[in-house]
Amino acid sequence: MKDEPVFDFQQGIDALRERFHFDLVSIALVQSAADQFVLTWQYASGNLNERYKRIVLHSGKGVAGRVFKTGKPVLIQNVAEELDPSDLFNYPIIAAEQLLSVGAVPLWKDSRVAGVLLAGYRQENRITAPLLQAFKQEIEPSFGPFLTRELREP
């Protein structure tokens, strides 16, 4: 069996950040913990600090948890208008990285969400639906070992 080439996630997200002029691009990957799954941020480009490495999210919590649970992209154009300030503790990557506009897409493997690719700006209203669509098109059909959309049987 031939080994697959190793994908350099850091180089991939650095290139995406440069291409779209994002302030942050980060990848959360699914980890199994006991009898449940959690997401942890594994790679970041443009990060302000290393706090992202300590964030652990459960399904449905935070941006990555929402994408993982639903299998659908998340767009938050203006954090101040769309999220309750008292609920920001449920979005630790937004707080830790001072993000004000965020988009995230699922990364698929074996018909399951295995990771989340997040991009954000530290200014409001920078990520729009057309920009998120262009971002998704840039990484289709795959990002490293992951598919960028679920493949359904006909």
Secondary structure by P-SEA (a helix, b strand, c coil): ccccccccaaaaaaaaaaaacccccbbbbbbbcccbbbbbbcccccccccccccccccccccaaaaaaaccbbbbbcccccccccccccccaaaaaaccccbbbbbbbccccccbbbbbbbcccccccaaaaaaaaaaaccccccccccccccc
